[in-house]
Amino acid sequence: MDNQHACPSKAKLNQVKIEQLFRGVKLGMSTSQVKKLETAKFILQENIDGVQAWVYSTSLFGYHTLLVYGFENGKLAFYGYSFDAGQEYTNDQLTAIYNNLKQQLITLFGNQYEQSDSGQGYPPALAFHKDGLVIALSYDADGLAVTVTSEQ
């Protein structure tokens, strides 16, 4: 037996990562639809400026992260991953995580992305476009995050 089939293909690994990122949820889903799909550990629910935020503890691409779902009028408006909410990483570690996430996202979504200045010496914010979604990577004074929103 050759070793070619022993390890999962790159395409398969990428598919797993895409599933990990998107979690099977779609923007516009109801709170109950998202609740059914989400298997991560629920932490809290809060309302911020009319947005209902649900927070879960999970991991993304091997890093511990908080997952936040934002609902407006009972429908999923956005979701994202916050990597330093627990203050468990140093700035150097966050920079390394940013660089790793950037590579992972380029692998998944290609090298076509918009870049905007985060200022204050932070690396640039990146926005990848896929199927009407914007997958953004940002690292600034507010922290390191990956968010998924619609293009509208």
N, CA, C and O atoms as a GROMACS GRO file, in nm:
protein
  608
    1MET      N    1   0.083  -0.119   0.000
    1MET     CA    2   0.000   0.000   0.000
    1MET      C    3   0.087   0.125   0.000
    1MET      O    4   0.179   0.137   0.081
    2ASP      N    5   0.058   0.218  -0.091
    2ASP     CA    6   0.142   0.337  -0.092
    2ASP      C    7   0.094   0.439   0.012
    2ASP      O    8  -0.019   0.432   0.060
    3ASN      N    9   0.180   0.530   0.044
    3ASN     CA   10   0.151   0.627   0.149
    3ASN      C   11   0.059   0.739   0.102
    3ASN      O   12   0.009   0.818   0.183
    4GLN      N   13   0.037   0.746  -0.027
    4GLN     CA   14  -0.044   0.853  -0.084
    4GLN      C   15  -0.183   0.861  -0.018
    4GLN      O   16  -0.236   0.970   0.003
    5HIS      N   17  -0.240   0.746   0.013
    5HIS     CA   18  -0.378   0.746   0.061
    5HIS      C   19  -0.387   0.742   0.213
    5HIS      O   20  -0.496   0.751   0.270
    6ALA      N   21  -0.272   0.727   0.279
    6ALA     CA   22  -0.272   0.717   0.425
    6ALA      C   23  -0.305   0.851   0.490
    6ALA      O   24  -0.373   0.855   0.592
    7CYS      N   25  -0.258   0.961   0.430
    7CYS     CA   26  -0.286   1.090   0.492
    7CYS      C   27  -0.396   1.162   0.412
    7CYS      O   28  -0.404   1.149   0.290
    8PRO      N   29  -0.479   1.237   0.484
    8PRO     CA   30  -0.589   1.304   0.413
    8PRO      C   31  -0.535   1.405   0.312
    8PRO      O   32  -0.430   1.467   0.335
    9SER      N   33  -0.604   1.422   0.204
    9SER     CA   34  -0.559   1.514   0.100
    9SER      C   35  -0.572   1.657   0.149
    9SER      O   36  -0.646   1.687   0.243
   10LYS      N   37  -0.497   1.745   0.083
   10LYS     CA   38  -0.503   1.887   0.116
   10LYS      C   39  -0.644   1.939   0.100
   10LYS      O   40  -0.693   2.016   0.183
   11ALA      N   41  -0.710   1.897  -0.008
   11ALA     CA   42  -0.846   1.944  -0.033
   11ALA      C   43  -0.939   1.902   0.082
   11ALA      O   44  -1.026   1.978   0.124
   12LYS      N   45  -0.918   1.779   0.131
   12LYS     CA   46  -1.002   1.731   0.240
   12LYS      C   47  -0.974   1.809   0.369
   12LYS      O   48  -1.067   1.845   0.441
   13LEU      N   49  -0.847   1.834   0.397
   13LEU     CA   50  -0.812   1.913   0.515
   13LEU      C   51  -0.871   2.052   0.506
   13LEU      O   52  -0.924   2.103   0.604
   14ASN      N   53  -0.864   2.113   0.386
   14ASN     CA   54  -0.921   2.246   0.368
   14ASN      C   55  -1.072   2.244   0.390
   14ASN      O   56  -1.128   2.337   0.448
   15GLN      N   57  -1.137   2.138   0.344
   15GLN     CA   58  -1.282   2.125   0.362
   15GLN      C   59  -1.316   2.120   0.511
   15GLN      O   60  -1.412   2.182   0.556
   16VAL      N   61  -1.236   2.045   0.587
   16VAL     CA   62  -1.257   2.035   0.732
   16VAL      C   63  -1.241   2.174   0.795
   16VAL      O   64  -1.319   2.211   0.883
   17LYS      N   65  -1.140   2.249   0.752
   17LYS     CA   66  -1.117   2.382   0.808
   17LYS      C   67  -1.231   2.477   0.772
   17LYS      O   68  -1.272   2.559   0.855
   18ILE      N   69  -1.281   2.465   0.651
   18ILE     CA   70  -1.394   2.550   0.610
   18ILE      C   71  -1.517   2.516   0.694
   18ILE      O   72  -1.590   2.605   0.737
   19GLU      N   73  -1.539   2.387   0.718
   19GLU     CA   74  -1.651   2.346   0.803
   19GLU      C   75  -1.632   2.396   0.946
   19GLU      O   76  -1.728   2.436   1.012
   20GLN      N   77  -1.508   2.395   0.993
   20GLN     CA   78  -1.479   2.444   1.127
   20GLN      C   79  -1.507   2.594   1.137
   20GLN      O   80  -1.559   2.642   1.237
   21LEU      N   81  -1.471   2.668   1.032
   21LEU     CA   82  -1.491   2.813   1.030
   21LEU      C   83  -1.639   2.849   1.020
   21LEU      O   84  -1.687   2.934   1.095
   22PHE      N   85  -1.711   2.786   0.928
   22PHE     CA   86  -1.850   2.823   0.902
   22PHE      C   87  -1.952   2.749   0.989
   22PHE      O   88  -2.065   2.794   1.006
   23ARG      N   89  -1.909   2.633   1.046
   23ARG     CA   90  -1.990   2.562   1.147
   23ARG      C   91  -2.127   2.518   1.099
   23ARG      O   92  -2.212   2.482   1.181
   24GLY      N   93  -2.152   2.518   0.969
   24GLY     CA   94  -2.281   2.476   0.917
   24GLY      C   95  -2.391   2.580   0.932
   24GLY      O   96  -2.505   2.557   0.890
   25VAL      N   97  -2.358   2.695   0.991
   25VAL     CA   98  -2.461   2.798   1.007
   25VAL      C   99  -2.462   2.891   0.886
   25VAL      O  100  -2.362   2.904   0.815
   26LYS      N  101  -2.575   2.955   0.865
   26LYS     CA  102  -2.588   3.052   0.756
   26LYS      C  103  -2.644   3.181   0.814
   26LYS      O  104  -2.729   3.179   0.903
   27LEU      N  105  -2.595   3.294   0.762
   27LEU     CA  106  -2.649   3.423   0.805
   27LEU      C  107  -2.798   3.425   0.774
   27LEU      O  108  -2.842   3.375   0.670
   28GLY      N  109  -2.876   3.484   0.864
   28GLY     CA  110  -3.021   3.488   0.844
   28GLY      C  111  -3.094   3.376   0.917
   28GLY      O  112  -3.216   3.378   0.926
   29MET      N  113  -3.018   3.277   0.970
   29MET     CA  114  -3.082   3.170   1.045
   29MET      C  115  -3.142   3.225   1.175
   29MET      O  116  -3.097   3.327   1.227
   30SER      N  117  -3.243   3.156   1.224
   30SER     CA  118  -3.305   3.196   1.351
   30SER      C  119  -3.217   3.152   1.467
   30SER      O  120  -3.127   3.069   1.452
   31THR      N  121  -3.245   3.209   1.585
   31THR     CA  122  -3.169   3.171   1.704
   31THR      C  123  -3.181   3.021   1.731
   31THR      O  124  -3.083   2.956   1.768
   32SER      N  125  -3.302   2.965   1.712
   32SER     CA  126  -3.319   2.822   1.742
   32SER      C  127  -3.244   2.734   1.642
   32SER      O  128  -3.194   2.628   1.680
   33GLN      N  129  -3.237   2.777   1.516
   33GLN     CA  130  -3.161   2.698   1.416
   33GLN      C  131  -3.013   2.695   1.453
   33GLN      O  132  -2.948   2.590   1.445
   34VAL      N  133  -2.960   2.810   1.493
   34VAL     CA  134  -2.818   2.815   1.530
   34VAL      C  135  -2.794   2.732   1.656
   34VAL      O  136  -2.695   2.658   1.664
   35LYS      N  137  -2.883   2.743   1.754
   35LYS     CA  138  -2.869   2.669   1.879
   35LYS      C  139  -2.864   2.518   1.854
   35LYS      O  140  -2.788   2.447   1.919
   36LYS      N  141  -2.945   2.471   1.758
   36LYS     CA  142  -2.947   2.328   1.723
   36LYS      C  143  -2.813   2.282   1.665
   36LYS      O  144  -2.766   2.172   1.692
   37LEU      N  145  -2.752   2.370   1.584
   37LEU     CA  146  -2.629   2.333   1.514
   37LEU      C  147  -2.504   2.345   1.600
   37LEU      O  148  -2.409   2.268   1.583
   38GLU      N  149  -2.504   2.440   1.692
   38GLU     CA  150  -2.381   2.472   1.765
   38GLU      C  151  -2.354   2.371   1.876
   38GLU      O  152  -2.439   2.349   1.963
   39THR      N  153  -2.235   2.311   1.873
   39THR     CA  154  -2.199   2.209   1.973
   39THR      C  155  -2.098   2.261   2.075
   39THR      O  156  -2.066   2.191   2.170
   40ALA      N  157  -2.048   2.383   2.055
   40ALA     CA  158  -1.948   2.436   2.148
   40ALA      C  159  -2.012   2.467   2.284
   40ALA      O  160  -2.135   2.468   2.298
   41LYS      N  161  -1.928   2.494   2.382
   41LYS     CA  162  -1.975   2.521   2.518
   41LYS      C  163  -2.031   2.662   2.527
   41LYS      O  164  -1.960   2.760   2.503
   42PHE      N  165  -2.159   2.672   2.563
   42PHE     CA  166  -2.225   2.802   2.576
   42PHE      C  167  -2.176   2.873   2.700
   42PHE      O  168  -2.167   2.813   2.807
   43ILE      N  169  -2.142   3.002   2.688
   43ILE     CA  170  -2.093   3.077   2.802
   43ILE      C  171  -2.195   3.181   2.850
   43ILE      O  172  -2.235   3.178   2.966
   44LEU      N  173  -2.236   3.270   2.762
   44LEU     CA  174  -2.330   3.373   2.805
   44LEU      C  175  -2.404   3.434   2.687
   44LEU      O  176  -2.368   3.417   2.571
   45GLN      N  177  -2.509   3.506   2.722
   45GLN     CA  178  -2.588   3.578   2.624
   45GLN      C  179  -2.602   3.721   2.674
   45GLN      O  180  -2.630   3.742   2.792
   46GLU      N  181  -2.584   3.818   2.587
   46GLU     CA  182  -2.600   3.956   2.630
   46GLU      C  183  -2.654   4.040   2.515
   46GLU      O  184  -2.643   4.002   2.398
   47ASN      N  185  -2.712   4.152   2.548
   47ASN     CA  186  -2.762   4.244   2.446
   47ASN      C  187  -2.672   4.366   2.440
   47ASN      O  188  -2.646   4.431   2.541
   48ILE      N  189  -2.624   4.397   2.318
   48ILE     CA  190  -2.538   4.511   2.298
   48ILE      C  191  -2.596   4.595   2.185
   48ILE      O  192  -2.597   4.551   2.070
   49ASP      N  193  -2.646   4.713   2.217
   49ASP     CA  194  -2.702   4.802   2.115
   49ASP      C  195  -2.804   4.732   2.026
   49ASP      O  196  -2.799   4.745   1.904
   50GLY      N  197  -2.896   4.660   2.086
   50GLY     CA  198  -3.001   4.595   2.007
   50GLY      C  199  -2.960   4.466   1.939
   50GLY      O  200  -3.042   4.401   1.873
   51VAL      N  201  -2.833   4.430   1.954
   51VAL     CA  202  -2.786   4.303   1.898
   51VAL      C  203  -2.780   4.202   2.012
   51VAL      O  204  -2.723   4.228   2.118
   52GLN      N  205  -2.840   4.086   1.989
   52GLN     CA  206  -2.834   3.979   2.087
   52GLN      C  207  -2.707   3.899   2.058
   52GLN      O  208  -2.693   3.840   1.951
   53ALA      N  209  -2.615   3.897   2.154
   53ALA     CA  210  -2.489   3.826   2.134
   53ALA      C  211  -2.487   3.698   2.217
   53ALA      O  212  -2.512   3.701   2.337
   54TRP      N  213  -2.457   3.588   2.151
   54TRP     CA  214  -2.438   3.460   2.219
   54TRP      C  215  -2.292   3.426   2.211
   54TRP      O  216  -2.231   3.432   2.104
   55VAL      N  217  -2.233   3.389   2.325
   55VAL     CA  218  -2.090   3.362   2.331
   55VAL      C  219  -2.065   3.216   2.368
   55VAL      O  220  -2.122   3.164   2.464
   56TYR      N  221  -1.980   3.153   2.291
   56TYR     CA  222  -1.941   3.013   2.313
   56TYR      C  223  -1.790   3.004   2.326
   56TYR      O  224  -1.717   3.090   2.277
   57SER      N  225  -1.744   2.898   2.391
   57SER     CA  226  -1.601   2.870   2.400
   57SER      C  227  -1.569   2.756   2.304
   57SER      O  228  -1.631   2.650   2.311
   58THR      N  229  -1.472   2.777   2.216
   58THR     CA  230  -1.438   2.673   2.119
   58THR      C  231  -1.294   2.691   2.075
   58THR      O  232  -1.217   2.763   2.140
   59SER      N  233  -1.256   2.627   1.964
   59SER     CA  234  -1.123   2.652   1.908
   59SER      C  235  -1.138   2.663   1.757
   59SER      O  236  -1.232   2.608   1.697
   60LEU      N  237  -1.045   2.734   1.696
   60LEU     CA  238  -1.043   2.748   1.551
   60LEU      C  239  -0.901   2.730   1.504
   60LEU      O  240  -0.810   2.800   1.551
   61PHE      N  241  -0.879   2.639   1.411
   61PHE     CA  242  -0.745   2.612   1.355
   61PHE      C  243  -0.644   2.586   1.466
   61PHE      O  244  -0.527   2.623   1.455
   62GLY      N  245  -0.691   2.521   1.575
   62GLY     CA  246  -0.599   2.483   1.682
   62GLY      C  247  -0.580   2.586   1.791
   62GLY      O  248  -0.507   2.560   1.887
   63TYR      N  249  -0.644   2.702   1.782
   63TYR     CA  250  -0.631   2.804   1.886
   63TYR      C  251  -0.760   2.816   1.966
   63TYR      O  252  -0.869   2.810   1.910
   64HIS      N  253  -0.747   2.832   2.097
   64HIS     CA  254  -0.865   2.856   2.180
   64HIS      C  255  -0.923   2.992   2.143
   64HIS      O  256  -0.849   3.089   2.125
   65THR      N  257  -1.055   3.000   2.134
   65THR     CA  258  -1.120   3.125   2.094
   65THR      C  259  -1.261   3.132   2.151
   65THR      O  260  -1.322   3.030   2.182
   66LEU      N  261  -1.310   3.254   2.165
   66LEU     CA  262  -1.451   3.273   2.196
   66LEU      C  263  -1.524   3.295   2.065
   66LEU      O  264  -1.479   3.372   1.980
   67LEU      N  265  -1.635   3.228   2.050
   67LEU     CA  266  -1.718   3.240   1.930
   67LEU      C  267  -1.839   3.325   1.968
   67LEU      O  268  -1.910   3.294   2.064
   68VAL      N  269  -1.862   3.430   1.893
   68VAL     CA  270  -1.974   3.520   1.922
   68VAL      C  271  -2.070   3.520   1.803
   68VAL      O  272  -2.030   3.549   1.690
   69TYR      N  273  -2.195   3.489   1.830
   69TYR     CA  274  -2.300   3.501   1.729
   69TYR      C  275  -2.377   3.629   1.757
   69TYR      O  276  -2.414   3.656   1.872
   70GLY      N  277  -2.402   3.709   1.654
   70GLY     CA  278  -2.479   3.831   1.671
   70GLY      C  279  -2.612   3.821   1.597
   70GLY      O  280  -2.616   3.801   1.476
   71PHE      N  281  -2.720   3.835   1.672
   71PHE     CA  282  -2.855   3.826   1.614
   71PHE      C  283  -2.922   3.962   1.615
   71PHE      O  284  -2.919   4.033   1.715
   72GLU      N  285  -2.982   3.999   1.502
   72GLU     CA  286  -3.064   4.119   1.496
   72GLU      C  287  -3.204   4.075   1.456
   72GLU      O  288  -3.222   4.004   1.357
   73ASN      N  289  -3.302   4.119   1.534
   73ASN     CA  290  -3.442   4.077   1.510
   73ASN      C  291  -3.457   3.925   1.500
   73ASN      O  292  -3.533   3.875   1.418
   74GLY      N  293  -3.384   3.854   1.586
   74GLY     CA  294  -3.396   3.708   1.591
   74GLY      C  295  -3.328   3.634   1.477
   74GLY      O  296  -3.342   3.512   1.466
   75LYS      N  297  -3.256   3.707   1.390
   75LYS     CA  298  -3.186   3.644   1.277
   75LYS      C  299  -3.035   3.665   1.290
   75LYS      O  300  -2.990   3.770   1.336
   76LEU      N  301  -2.959   3.564   1.250
   76LEU     CA  302  -2.813   3.572   1.259
   76LEU      C  303  -2.761   3.677   1.161
   76LEU      O  304  -2.776   3.664   1.040
   77ALA      N  305  -2.699   3.783   1.216
   77ALA     CA  306  -2.648   3.893   1.133
   77ALA      C  307  -2.498   3.878   1.105
   77ALA      O  308  -2.450   3.919   1.000
   78PHE      N  309  -2.426   3.820   1.201
   78PHE     CA  310  -2.281   3.800   1.184
   78PHE      C  311  -2.235   3.701   1.290
   78PHE      O  312  -2.306   3.673   1.386
   79TYR      N  313  -2.116   3.648   1.272
   79TYR     CA  314  -2.052   3.573   1.380
   79TYR      C  315  -1.903   3.587   1.366
   79TYR      O  316  -1.851   3.619   1.260
   80GLY      N  317  -1.835   3.562   1.477
   80GLY     CA  318  -1.691   3.582   1.472
   80GLY      C  319  -1.621   3.513   1.588
   80GLY      O  320  -1.683   3.465   1.682
   81TYR      N  321  -1.490   3.511   1.576
   81TYR     CA  322  -1.404   3.444   1.672
   81TYR      C  323  -1.310   3.548   1.733
   81TYR      O  324  -1.241   3.620   1.660
   82SER      N  325  -1.307   3.555   1.865
   82SER     CA  326  -1.218   3.647   1.934
   82SER      C  327  -1.107   3.565   2.001
   82SER      O  328  -1.135   3.478   2.083
   83PHE      N  329  -0.983   3.595   1.966
   83PHE     CA  330  -0.872   3.510   2.011
   83PHE      C  331  -0.806   3.556   2.139
   83PHE      O  332  -0.726   3.481   2.196
   84ASP      N  333  -0.835   3.675   2.186
   84ASP     CA  334  -0.765   3.720   2.307
   84ASP      C  335  -0.862   3.769   2.413
   84ASP      O  336  -0.823   3.844   2.503
   85ALA      N  337  -0.986   3.726   2.404
   85ALA     CA  338  -1.085   3.769   2.503
   85ALA      C  339  -1.045   3.724   2.643
   85ALA      O  340  -1.073   3.791   2.742
   86GLY      N  341  -0.980   3.609   2.650
   86GLY     CA  342  -0.937   3.557   2.781
   86GLY      C  343  -0.803   3.611   2.825
   86GLY      O  344  -0.751   3.572   2.929
   87GLN      N  345  -0.746   3.703   2.744
   87GLN     CA  346  -0.613   3.761   2.775
   87GLN      C  347  -0.509   3.651   2.797
   87GLN      O  348  -0.418   3.667   2.879
   88GLU      N  349  -0.523   3.540   2.724
   88GLU     CA  350  -0.430   3.429   2.753
   88GLU      C  351  -0.307   3.432   2.664
   88GLU      O  352  -0.213   3.354   2.685
   89TYR      N  353  -0.305   3.520   2.566
   89TYR     CA  354  -0.189   3.526   2.475
   89TYR      C  355  -0.114   3.657   2.492
   89TYR      O  356  -0.174   3.760   2.523
   90THR      N  357   0.018   3.653   2.472
   90THR     CA  358   0.098   3.776   2.470
   90THR      C  359   0.083   3.841   2.332
   90THR      O  360   0.033   3.779   2.239
   91ASN      N  361   0.128   3.967   2.321
   91ASN     CA  362   0.121   4.035   2.190
   91ASN      C  363   0.201   3.960   2.084
   91ASN      O  364   0.158   3.950   1.969
   92ASP      N  365   0.317   3.906   2.123
   92ASP     CA  366   0.397   3.829   2.028
   92ASP      C  367   0.322   3.705   1.981
   92ASP      O  368   0.325   3.671   1.863
   93GLN      N  369   0.255   3.638   2.075
   93GLN     CA  370   0.177   3.520   2.038
   93GLN      C  371   0.061   3.559   1.946
   93GLN      O  372   0.032   3.488   1.850
   94LEU      N  373  -0.005   3.672   1.977
   94LEU     CA  374  -0.116   3.716   1.893
   94LEU      C  375  -0.069   3.749   1.752
   94LEU      O  376  -0.139   3.720   1.654
   95THR      N  377   0.048   3.810   1.741
   95THR     CA  378   0.104   3.839   1.608
   95THR      C  379   0.131   3.710   1.532
   95THR      O  380   0.103   3.700   1.413
   96ALA      N  381   0.185   3.611   1.603
   96ALA     CA  382   0.211   3.480   1.540
   96ALA      C  383   0.080   3.413   1.498
   96ALA      O  384   0.072   3.354   1.390
   97ILE      N  385  -0.023   3.423   1.584
   97ILE     CA  386  -0.154   3.366   1.550
   97ILE      C  387  -0.213   3.438   1.428
   97ILE      O  388  -0.266   3.375   1.338
   98TYR      N  389  -0.203   3.572   1.427
   98TYR     CA  390  -0.250   3.651   1.312
   98TYR      C  391  -0.185   3.599   1.183
   98TYR      O  392  -0.254   3.573   1.084
   99ASN      N  393  -0.052   3.584   1.186
   99ASN     CA  394   0.020   3.539   1.066
   99ASN      C  395  -0.024   3.400   1.023
   99ASN      O  396  -0.039   3.373   0.904
  100ASN      N  397  -0.045   3.312   1.121
  100ASN     CA  398  -0.090   3.177   1.090
  100ASN      C  399  -0.232   3.180   1.033
  100ASN      O  400  -0.259   3.114   0.932
  101LEU      N  401  -0.322   3.256   1.095
  101LEU     CA  402  -0.460   3.266   1.044
  101LEU      C  403  -0.461   3.322   0.902
  101LEU      O  404  -0.538   3.276   0.817
  102LYS      N  405  -0.376   3.422   0.878
  102LYS     CA  406  -0.368   3.481   0.744
  102LYS      C  407  -0.333   3.373   0.642
  102LYS      O  408  -0.396   3.363   0.536
  103GLN      N  409  -0.231   3.292   0.673
  103GLN     CA  410  -0.191   3.184   0.581
  103GLN      C  411  -0.304   3.084   0.561
  103GLN      O  412  -0.330   3.041   0.449
  104GLN      N  413  -0.372   3.048   0.671
  104GLN     CA  414  -0.483   2.951   0.662
  104GLN      C  415  -0.593   3.006   0.572
  104GLN      O  416  -0.647   2.934   0.488
  105LEU      N  417  -0.628   3.134   0.591
  105LEU     CA  418  -0.736   3.194   0.512
  105LEU      C  419  -0.698   3.206   0.365
  105LEU      O  420  -0.781   3.186   0.277
  106ILE      N  421  -0.571   3.239   0.338
  106ILE     CA  422  -0.524   3.245   0.199
  106ILE      C  423  -0.532   3.106   0.136
  106ILE      O  424  -0.571   3.092   0.020
  107THR      N  425  -0.496   3.004   0.213
  107THR     CA  426  -0.505   2.866   0.163
  107THR      C  427  -0.650   2.831   0.129
  107THR      O  428  -0.677   2.768   0.027
  108LEU      N  429  -0.743   2.874   0.215
  108LEU     CA  430  -0.884   2.839   0.196
  108LEU      C  431  -0.952   2.923   0.088
  108LEU      O  432  -1.031   2.872   0.010
  109PHE      N  433  -0.921   3.054   0.085
  109PHE     CA  434  -1.000   3.145   0.001
  109PHE      C  435  -0.921   3.212  -0.110
  109PHE      O  436  -0.976   3.292  -0.186
  110GLY      N  437  -0.790   3.180  -0.120
  110GLY     CA  438  -0.711   3.236  -0.228
  110GLY      C  439  -0.646   3.367  -0.190
  110GLY      O  440  -0.671   3.424  -0.084
  111ASN      N  441  -0.561   3.412  -0.281
  111ASN     CA  442  -0.477   3.527  -0.251
  111ASN      C  443  -0.544   3.660  -0.284
  111ASN      O  444  -0.480   3.765  -0.276
  112GLN      N  445  -0.672   3.656  -0.322
  112GLN     CA  446  -0.743   3.779  -0.354
  112GLN      C  447  -0.813   3.829  -0.228
  112GLN      O  448  -0.914   3.772  -0.186
  113TYR      N  449  -0.760   3.934  -0.168
  113TYR     CA  450  -0.825   3.989  -0.051
  113TYR      C  451  -0.800   4.139  -0.045
  113TYR      O  452  -0.704   4.191  -0.101
  114GLU      N  453  -0.890   4.207   0.025
  114GLU     CA  454  -0.872   4.350   0.047
  114GLU      C  455  -0.795   4.369   0.176
  114GLU      O  456  -0.812   4.293   0.272
  115GLN      N  457  -0.712   4.469   0.177
  115GLN     CA  458  -0.629   4.494   0.293
  115GLN      C  459  -0.652   4.638   0.336
  115GLN      O  460  -0.652   4.729   0.252
  116SER      N  461  -0.672   4.660   0.463
  116SER     CA  462  -0.686   4.798   0.511
  116SER      C  463  -0.603   4.818   0.636
  116SER      O  464  -0.584   4.725   0.715
  117ASP      N  465  -0.553   4.937   0.653
  117ASP     CA  466  -0.460   4.968   0.761
  117ASP      C  467  -0.530   4.964   0.896
  117ASP      O  468  -0.635   5.027   0.915
  118SER      N  469  -0.473   4.890   0.990
  118SER     CA  470  -0.528   4.887   1.126
  118SER      C  471  -0.473   5.000   1.211
  118SER      O  472  -0.529   5.033   1.315
  119GLY      N  473  -0.362   5.060   1.166
  119GLY     CA  474  -0.301   5.170   1.242
  119GLY      C  475  -0.229   5.124   1.366
  119GLY      O  476  -0.233   5.006   1.402
  120GLN      N  477  -0.163   5.217   1.432
  120GLN     CA  478  -0.095   5.194   1.561
  120GLN      C  479   0.001   5.076   1.556
  120GLN      O  480   0.020   5.008   1.657
  121GLY      N  481   0.062   5.052   1.441
  121GLY     CA  482   0.163   4.948   1.431
  121GLY      C  483   0.108   4.807   1.426
  121GLY      O  484   0.185   4.711   1.428
  122TYR      N  485  -0.024   4.793   1.420
  122TYR     CA  486  -0.082   4.659   1.407
  122TYR      C  487  -0.079   4.616   1.261
  122TYR      O  488  -0.074   4.699   1.171
  123PRO      N  489  -0.082   4.483   1.237
  123PRO     CA  490  -0.086   4.436   1.097
  123PRO      C  491  -0.220   4.476   1.032
  123PRO      O  492  -0.318   4.503   1.101
  124PRO      N  493  -0.223   4.478   0.899
  124PRO     CA  494  -0.344   4.522   0.830
  124PRO      C  495  -0.462   4.427   0.849
  124PRO      O  496  -0.444   4.307   0.871
  125ALA      N  497  -0.581   4.482   0.840
  125ALA     CA  498  -0.703   4.401   0.841
  125ALA      C  499  -0.721   4.345   0.701
  125ALA      O  500  -0.697   4.414   0.602
  126LEU      N  501  -0.764   4.219   0.692
  126LEU     CA  502  -0.782   4.153   0.563
  126LEU      C  503  -0.928   4.113   0.547
  126LEU      O  504  -0.994   4.076   0.644
  127ALA      N  505  -0.978   4.123   0.424
  127ALA     CA  506  -1.115   4.081   0.397
  127ALA      C  507  -1.116   3.990   0.275
  127ALA      O  508  -1.076   4.029   0.165
  128PHE      N  509  -1.164   3.867   0.296
  128PHE     CA  510  -1.178   3.769   0.188
  128PHE      C  511  -1.325   3.759   0.151
  128PHE      O  512  -1.412   3.767   0.238
  129HIS      N  513  -1.353   3.741   0.023
  129HIS     CA  514  -1.492   3.732  -0.023
  129HIS      C  515  -1.520   3.593  -0.076
  129HIS      O  516  -1.446   3.541  -0.159
  130LYS      N  517  -1.629   3.532  -0.026
  130LYS     CA  518  -1.669   3.399  -0.075
  130LYS      C  519  -1.820   3.384  -0.064
  130LYS      O  520  -1.877   3.403   0.043
  131ASP      N  521  -1.884   3.351  -0.175
  131ASP     CA  522  -2.028   3.319  -0.177
  131ASP      C  523  -2.113   3.423  -0.106
  131ASP      O  524  -2.203   3.388  -0.028
  132GLY      N  525  -2.086   3.551  -0.132
  132GLY     CA  526  -2.167   3.656  -0.072
  132GLY      C  527  -2.132   3.689   0.072
  132GLY      O  528  -2.199   3.769   0.137
  133LEU      N  529  -2.026   3.626   0.122
  133LEU     CA  530  -1.980   3.651   0.259
  133LEU      C  531  -1.849   3.727   0.258
  133LEU      O  532  -1.771   3.720   0.163
  134VAL      N  533  -1.826   3.799   0.366
  134VAL     CA  534  -1.695   3.861   0.388
  134VAL      C  535  -1.635   3.794   0.511
  134VAL      O  536  -1.692   3.797   0.620
  135ILE      N  537  -1.518   3.733   0.493
  135ILE     CA  538  -1.446   3.673   0.604
  135ILE      C  539  -1.330   3.767   0.634
  135ILE      O  540  -1.239   3.782   0.554
  136ALA      N  541  -1.335   3.830   0.751
  136ALA     CA  542  -1.236   3.933   0.782
  136ALA      C  543  -1.144   3.888   0.895
  136ALA      O  544  -1.188   3.824   0.991
  137LEU      N  545  -1.017   3.922   0.882
  137LEU     CA  546  -0.917   3.897   0.986
  137LEU      C  547  -0.868   4.033   1.031
  137LEU      O  548  -0.817   4.111   0.951
  138SER      N  549  -0.883   4.063   1.160
  138SER     CA  550  -0.836   4.192   1.208
  138SER      C  551  -0.761   4.176   1.339
  138SER      O  552  -0.794   4.092   1.423
  139TYR      N  553  -0.659   4.258   1.355
  139TYR     CA  554  -0.582   4.260   1.479
  139TYR      C  555  -0.551   4.406   1.507
  139TYR      O  556  -0.473   4.468   1.435
  140ASP      N  557  -0.611   4.459   1.611
  140ASP     CA  558  -0.589   4.599   1.647
  140ASP      C  559  -0.606   4.614   1.798
  140ASP      O  560  -0.603   4.515   1.871
  141ALA      N  561  -0.626   4.736   1.843
  141ALA     CA  562  -0.638   4.761   1.988
  141ALA      C  563  -0.757   4.685   2.048
  141ALA      O  564  -0.758   4.657   2.167
  142ASP      N  565  -0.856   4.653   1.966
  142ASP     CA  566  -0.972   4.578   2.014
  142ASP      C  567  -0.945   4.428   2.025
  142ASP      O  568  -1.026   4.354   2.080
  143GLY      N  569  -0.832   4.385   1.972
  143GLY     CA  570  -0.799   4.243   1.980
  143GLY      C  571  -0.786   4.178   1.844
  143GLY      O  572  -0.792   4.244   1.740
  144LEU      N  573  -0.769   4.047   1.846
  144LEU     CA  574  -0.753   3.966   1.725
  144LEU      C  575  -0.881   3.891   1.701
  144LEU      O  576  -0.931   3.821   1.789
  145ALA      N  577  -0.936   3.904   1.579
  145ALA     CA  578  -1.065   3.841   1.550
  145ALA      C  579  -1.077   3.798   1.406
  145ALA      O  580  -1.016   3.858   1.317
  146VAL      N  581  -1.156   3.695   1.385
  146VAL     CA  582  -1.201   3.655   1.251
  146VAL      C  583  -1.351   3.668   1.253
  146VAL      O  584  -1.417   3.609   1.339
  147THR      N  585  -1.409   3.745   1.160
  147THR     CA  586  -1.554   3.762   1.158
  147THR      C  587  -1.611   3.724   1.022
  147THR      O  588  -1.545   3.735   0.919
  148VAL      N  589  -1.736   3.680   1.024
  148VAL     CA  590  -1.807   3.644   0.902
  148VAL      C  591  -1.933   3.729   0.895
  148VAL      O  592  -2.018   3.724   0.984
  149THR      N  593  -1.944   3.809   0.788
  149THR     CA  594  -2.059   3.896   0.769
  149THR      C  595  -2.104   3.883   0.623
  149THR      O  596  -2.034   3.822   0.541
  150SER      N  597  -2.220   3.939   0.591
  150SER     CA  598  -2.264   3.934   0.451
  150SER      C  599  -2.210   4.057   0.378
  150SER      O  600  -2.174   4.156   0.441
  151GLU      N  601  -2.204   4.048   0.245
  151GLU     CA  602  -2.145   4.157   0.166
  151GLU      C  603  -2.234   4.281   0.161
  151GLU      O  604  -2.188   4.388   0.123
  152GLN      N  605  -2.362   4.268   0.199
  152GLN     CA  606  -2.449   4.385   0.192
  152GLN      C  607  -2.406   4.490   0.292
  152GLN      O  608  -2.468   4.597   0.301
   0.00000   0.00000   0.00000
